[in-house]
Amino acid sequence: MALRFSNPSRSYDGTRHGVWFWGYDNAREITFFVEDRVLKNFDSTPGSDEAEMLASFDRHREAILKIAMTRYVDGPHTLYTLH
């Protein structure tokens, strides 16, 4: 089965400076983390607070998910960082 992003949840991590989101391959949960600097490449002037980073993620969700799908490889890895 292919990677799916059926869970729309995302969470900002101010300590690591990025957004966590989750995909599923069959019953396996795959965790993704996209760094703030990646989000800043999508928006020329996003702020750096949680609300602004989550809004940037939401605006560019489809493009971010496409990037995540290209990085995902079926196997033992369950954590991917997009940087």
C-alpha positions in Angstrom: 0.0 0.0 0.0 1.2 3.5 -0.7 1.9 6.2 1.8 -1.2 8.1 2.9 -1.7 11.3 4.8 -5.2 10.6 6.2 -4.4 12.3 9.6 -4.6 16.1 9.1 -2.9 16.8 12.5 0.3 18.7 12.7 2.2 20.1 15.6 4.7 22.9 16.0 7.9 22.1 17.9 9.5 25.3 19.1 12.5 23.6 20.5 13.4 21.8 17.2 12.0 24.7 15.1 9.6 22.9 12.8 6.4 21.1 12.3 5.6 17.4 12.9 3.1 15.6 10.8 2.2 11.9 10.2 1.6 9.5 7.3 0.5 5.9 7.2 1.7 3.0 5.1 -0.8 0.2 5.8 -0.9 0.1 9.6 2.5 1.7 10.1 2.6 5.3 11.3 5.4 7.3 9.7 6.5 10.5 11.4 7.7 13.5 9.4 9.3 16.7 10.6 9.7 19.7 8.3 12.1 22.4 9.5 11.2 26.1 9.8 13.7 27.0 7.1 11.9 24.8 4.6 8.7 26.5 5.4 10.4 29.9 4.9 11.4 28.8 1.4 7.7 28.6 0.6 6.8 31.9 2.2 9.0 34.9 1.8 7.9 36.6 5.0 6.5 34.1 7.4 6.8 35.0 11.0 8.6 32.7 13.4 6.0 32.0 16.0 3.9 28.8 16.2 0.7 30.2 14.6 2.6 31.6 11.6 4.6 28.4 11.1 1.5 26.3 11.2 -0.3 28.6 8.9 2.6 28.4 6.4 2.5 24.6 6.7 -1.3 24.6 6.0 -0.9 26.9 3.0 1.7 24.6 1.4 0.5 21.3 2.8 0.1 19.6 -0.6 3.6 20.6 -1.8 5.1 19.5 1.5 3.3 16.1 1.3 4.6 15.6 -2.2 8.1 16.2 -0.9 7.5 13.8 2.0 6.3 11.1 -0.5 9.4 11.4 -2.6 11.6 11.0 0.5 9.7 8.0 2.0 11.1 4.6 1.4 9.2 1.5 2.6 11.4 -0.2 5.2 12.4 0.1 8.8 12.6 3.9 9.0 9.6 5.6 10.7 11.0 9.1 11.1 11.9 11.5 8.2 13.2 15.1 8.5 12.6 17.4 5.6 15.4 19.9 5.5 
